[in-house]
């Protein structure tokens, strides 16, 4: 296959724009996941028998269960946002090739 004279491989990759927005979202989601872990641990500590972790918030067993559920939910949402932002950051570095140049897999 002959490469034409006007071929420039740098055109295949997009210009790298700053991905600060995705980095900030990833940092916020990591903080959210960390807060979820800490909240869930405080709820579990209250269920085990040390209710001074959050004061009056989880002094009862029902409040402790709610604290654990909210903490696990925050952990799940934080991990979901982190994975989504990381996937978008990685996708930005892909090649910009036309679909007709790709191999056809029948």
Protein Blocks (a to p, Z undefined) as FASTA:
>chain_A
ZZdfkbcfklmpccdddfklmmmmmmmmmmmmmmmmmmmmmmmmmmnopaklnommlmpf
klmmmmmmmmmmmmmmmmmmmmmmmmmmmmmmpccddfklpccdZZ
